[in-house]
Amino acid sequence: MRSHLQGCGLKLQTVKSHHAMADAMKATAKAMYKMNKAVDVPAITKMMAEFEKENAKTEIMQEIMGDTLDDALADESTEEAEEQVVNQVLDEIGISFGEELPEALMGTPAVEEKTGPGKIAVEAEGADPALTELEARLNNLKR
């Protein structure tokens, strides 16, 4: 008898939840009906079509203007003026593309004299004093 009462209670609870769901669906349907009445779908469709046309016109105009500006500014004298300005700026900051790189040292590489692993030999024949100093500093850092 007790299990029969529990079964009836569960069925009542299920019916109550179904009723609540039906009420919610009813309210949703009313809201959708009101929105469909308030929104004019053909007018929105027409508005979107007009927007697409205007957007396409704008893109074409941008492309035409860009091409026109490119043609107007593609003058050879402009390129020469640009090159002069770039060269002037490079000269002001001390960079020159005309200079050649100094030649690499010719001869034997640095001779390892009782250096441990990871150490660089400090002296070599005809070595640059700046390079020798840098190698010595590097060896000091590795200690």
N, C-alpha and C positions, 0 to 999 in steps of 0.2 A: 504494500500500500504506500509506503514511504517513497519507494522508487517511482511509483506511478505519479505521485504528487510532484516529485522533482522533475520528471519528464514534462508534466503539464506546465510547470514554472518556466522551463527552458523554452517551450513552444510559445508561451506568452511573451517572453523576452524577445524571441525572434520576430514575432508579429509586431511588437512595439518598435523594433529597430527598422523593420520594413516600412512601417508607417512613417517614421521619421525620415527615411530615405525618400519616400514618395512626396512628402511635404517639401523637402529640399529641392527635388526635381521640379515640382510645381512652381516654386519660387524662381528657379533658374529659367524655366520656360517663359514665365511672365517677363522677366528681365530681358531675355533675348527678343521677345516679341516687341517690347518697347524700344529697344535699340534698333531693330529692323525698321520700325516706323520712323525713328528719329534720323537715321542715316539714309541719305539718298545715294544709293550705289551707282546708278548711271551717271550722276553728276561727278562723283569721285573718279569714276573711270574716265570720263571726258577730261577732267582736270589733269589726271596722270598722263593722258595722251598728249595734251598740250605741253605739259612739262617736258616730256621726252622730245617733242619737236624743238622747243626752245633750247633745250640742253644740246641737241645735235647742232643747231645753228651756232650756238656759242662755241662749241668745239671746232667747227669749221672756221669761224672767224679767228679763233686763237691760232689755228694752224696757218691761216693766210697771213696774219700779222707776224707770226714767228718767221715764216719764209721771207716776207718782205724785209723784216729787220736783218735777217741773215744775209740777204742779197745786198742790202744797203751797206752793211758793215763789213762785207767780205772784200773790200777794196785792198789792193796790194800795198798802197801807201800806209794803210792802217796797220798791216802786219809789220812793216818796217818801223813804224812809230812804236808799236808794242815791243819790238825787239830792242829798240834804243832805250826804252824805259827800263826793260828788264836788265839790260847790260849796265845801265847807270846805277840801278839798285845793287847789282852784284858788285860793281866797282866800289860803291860806298861801303859795303860790308866786307870787302876784301876778298871776294871770291872771283877767281878768273878761270875760265875754261880753256884758255889758250896755253896755260902752263903745262909742262909735262911733268909726269911723276918722276921723282929721282930714281935713278937706276938702282936695282937691288945690288947688294954687296956681292962681288964676285970672289971666289976663292973657297977656302975650306970653311966648313961650319965650325961653330964653337966646339972646342976640344973639352971633353969632360976630364977634369983633373980631380980625382978623388972626391967626386960628388956623390952624395947618397941618393937614394931613390926619391924622385920628386924635386930634386934641386937642379938648377940650371947653371951651367958653367959660366963664370963671369967674364973670363978673358978669352979673346980670340984674336987672331992675327988681323990687323987692319979694321978692328971693330970700331963702330961709332961710339964715342964717349957717352952720348945720351942713351944709347941702347945698353951699354954696359951698366950705366947707373940704374936703369929700369930693371935690368936682370938682378942686380944686387938687391934692390928694394924688394923684388918679388921673392928672392931667397930669404930675406929677413922676415917677410910675412909668413912664409911656410914653416918657419921654425916654431 
